[in-house]
């Protein structure tokens, strides 16, 4: 489940970027496609700061649910 949530982040190497492209205007989509190669760098650079506040509460929630089963 955590991988599913992480994969929906709209940064170009992840699947969320493919979904978000359908909602962008054409010119913005062209720019988005051009900077897509740098998305993996953004993921590695910002992963700890941007994803950790989302990841750790979800991890705690799933741990709680699994412990009760």
N, C-alpha and C positions, 0 to 999 in steps of 0.2 A: 504494500500500500504506500509506503514511503517513497519507493522508487517511482510509483505512478504519479504521486503528487510532485515530486522533484522533476519528473520528465515533462510536466505540463508548464513549467516556467518558460515564458516566451523569449528565450535567448536562442539565437539561430542554430546551434548544433542540437538542441533538444526538440522534441516533438511539438511542444507548445508553440514554437515559432511557425511550424507548418500550419497550425490551426489559426494563428493570429493573422497570417498573410491574407486569408480570405476576407478579413474585415477591414483591411487597409485600403485607402485610395491608391490608384495605380502609381502615381509618382512617388508616394511614400513607400510603396512596396518595392519599387526599383532601388531606392536608397537602402532599404532594409536588406535586400538581396546583396547589394554591393558590400555592406559591412558585415555580412554573415560569416565571412571567414575569420573575423576577429572575435566572434562570439565565444569560441572555446577559450580564448585568453581571458575574456570577461568572466566566464564560469570559474576558472581556476583562481582568478584574482579576487573576485568578490564572493566566492562561495561561502566562505566562513562568516562574512559579515552580513550577507543578505539572506542566506538560506538557513543558517543556524537558528535564528529566532522562530522560524516556521518549523524546522525539522525537530528540534528538541521537544516542544510541546506535543507534537504528533507522536513522537516516539514514546513519550510518557503515557499518552492516551492508549496507544496500542499495547504497551506493556501492562497497563491496568486491566484492559479488556482480556488479554491473554491469561493473566494471573487468575482471573475469576472463572475461567473455563475449567 
